[in-house]
Amino acid sequence: MTSEELKAGAVDTLLRVADRFGVPCVMLAVVIWFGREAAVALHQTLVKPVVESHIEFLDATRETLSEIGSAQERQVETLQEIAAGQQRLHETMQKTVKLND
């Protein structure tokens, strides 16, 4: 079969399908097919890279939050040590004032 015969056969098949199902159904099928092709193209070029970069962002955020949590734990320990030191200073000052009275 030559390419001319294939084209003629495809056109003939398309006309028979249009006659059998109606022109609106064939047009709907064509629109759905083009929509599918557009969705596949968008998935590869837009959606997939956006999702991958978002996952990388979430991983970086998780690591940052973990580091912040560790820093806050160290701050709590330091503040507790400072509070204990201030309490000892306060008690020492009170004892000194009582001794001087």
Secondary structure, DSSP 8 states (H G I E B T S, - for coil): --HHHHHHHHHHHHHHHHHHH-HHHHHHHHHHHHHHHHHHHHIIIIIHHHHHHHHHHHHHHHHHHHHHHHHHHHHHHHHHHHHHHHHHHHHHHHHHHHHH-
